[in-house]
């Protein structure tokens, strides 16, 4: 019997794609190894209701990590940051996570998955120099440090180089490393000069670990074809060019104007700017974000075409978290992508992907998808079998046996 420990930082049911991804990973791990023991060490940084009873695991131990440092740490950090290119606050946070990770009895487990959340990778860095790394499969969900995140405006400071060195130590000590994207695995292996292969295991989605009964906040369908975008606008993602393309289509085509709508759910500082910019276009509705249950219902049952924005403008080496969920909906998607990106390697049918800096390409692809949906409602599979249970089992088997 295989015994797993999964160290998680985010198992929320809403508010973040990482929580959705991490919950789904546990479901897929149980599917792949139904007779295994799966224990979870959940290190979160906030009080939250996470519906942990829905997760198919043997046990979950939860702790709340307080990220507010004591006064002396804040005071010393001002000096260490400027004079020594070293963050005492980072050290305080990582030691706070290490306090609980160090208590793990690694002899009880065959494999330990270490999974973080957000951009700071606190859980992974909390394992530095700990015995758990001997059995650890460290998972990068995003590039680290922030300077190497495509689309980031972070500068290459001495502190960032210090963070790079800390992570390099973790990578060197870990039994295995992996990421959610083939492009990112190659980049991280090169960045850290790793002597071991960075494996790839794509994000997953599994409906069984969510209560999706809350649909009170959905926006009702008012047109025959609904185009939908739910998400943030960051790291070079270009939403304006998509809306400008759609605006031209509805202004030039009465059928599109009478029979289509573009509903956006935005979690972004750009909300007010975009709402004002497109307020005169009746077919465009820019709304605030909603919880995952309502958002999932809108994208699965109300939307006819779902939009994905990849990072840019030149390259995207991450796998966007919503991709496996949108694959689950069996609806057409249009990925707005740079010429080099993870999704361009996954999506084989060109009708589902457009160049993020080419408005004419976006307009033509969107027009074709709308015309198809005006006459057809058949299921489509833009991602092929990339997010299938079979592909997950094959990938996880290969990682564990490597």
Buried (B, 14 or more C-beta within 10 A) or exposed (E): EBBBBBBBBBBBBBBBBBBBBBBBBBBBBBBBBEEBBBBBBBBBBEEBEBBBEBBBBEEBEBBEBEBEBEEEBEEBBEEBBEEEBBBBBBBBBBEBBBEBBBEBEBEEBBBBBBBBBBBBBBBBBBBBEBBBBEBBBBBBBBBBBBBBBBBBEEEEEEBBEBBBEBBBBBBBBBBBBBBBBBBBBBBBBEBBEBEBBBBBBBBBBBEEBBEBEBEEBBBEBEBBBBBBBBBBBBBBBBBBBBBBBBBBBBEEBEEBBEBBBBBBBBBBEBBEEBBEBBEEBEBBBBBEBBEBBBBBBBBBEBBBBBBBBBBBBBBBBBBBBBBBBBBBBEBBBBBBBBBBBBBBEBBEEEBBBBBBBBBEBBBBBBBEBBBBBBEEEEEBBBBEEBBBEEBBBEBBEEBBEE
